[in-house]
Amino acid sequence: MEKIMRPISGYLALVGAFVCFFGGIATFAIFQGNPGAVVLGIMLELAFIFLAKGTMIVSPNQARVCLFFGKYVGTVKENGLLWVNPFYTVTSISLRAQNLNGQTLKVNDKMGNPVEIAAVIVWQVSDTYKSSFEVADYKQYVNIQSEAAVRHLATTCPYDNMEAEGAEVTLREGGSKVNEMLESELNDRLAPAGLIIKEARISHLAYAQEIAGAMLQRQQATAIVAARTKIVEGAVGMVELALDQLSKRHIVELDDERKAAMVSNLMVVLCGERGAQPILNTGTLYQ
């Protein structure tokens, strides 16, 4: 478990170090040849080294992990000039939020389609003990586990609803739900290393190059079918309205055969892609 240390102020240690340094020099200079003075001077210089070695500067959002002959003593998170036991082995760890721009991965989605996916992750160290001693290299741990989480996310969700019509969450339309799933899995994977995820977002999502053309044609065909369906629905309504108005206003009386011919002509005009070219009938309706 992480333990927070509160070391003493480094300013007092720094003043004491300068006093010992200059005191030792003055002792050597004034009492030359005196054995006692030489010993005192050496002791003052050793005290200077002792005090100076224990002095350290901790910047904002930085931490120092302290070990005493291999034993974890604690973590210093207080900022400023501080002093600790000079026999401590001190390791610096950044507590600042860091970005990871993941590389583009080619994986198969839930339906087996190859897709390209990448994510941007914002992470931060929360437990310096776990980051330092539970994993060998916590930065490499972030990279590997992030890639594994993105791959797992891609395999649990379909790319879209074209093949999985009943899917509640898809990679393309999931939006915030997909990001929440990614954040949750990353936090679970990185918790043993004392890391937390501040934010995770899908930054790139597309079909793999080998099927991108076929999927584009499929999407275009789906769009065309949907548009044609709307056109036919509207045309049927307009034909129905036209026949109903002609009947109500007694403009013309049509038998079933003439109604069928009129419906056929109107459907061709309304559903055709090109403008209709009218043909003038100089005879009767039945010629």
Buried (B, 14 or more C-beta within 10 A) or exposed (E): EBEEBEBEEBEEBBEBBEBBBEBBBEBBEEBEEEEEBBEBBEBBBEBBEBBBBBBBEBEEEBBBBBBEEEEBBBBBBEEEBBBBEBEBEBEEBBBEEBEBEBEEBEBBBBBEBBBBBBBBBBBBBBBBBBBBEBBEEBBEBBBEBBBEBBBBBBEEBBBBEBBBEEBEBBBBEBEEEBBEBBBEBBBEBBBEBBBBBEEBEBEBBBBBEEEBEEBEEEEEEEEEEEEEEEBEEEBBEBBEEEBEEBEEEEEEEBEEEEBEEBBEEBBEBBEEEEEEEEEEEEEEEEE
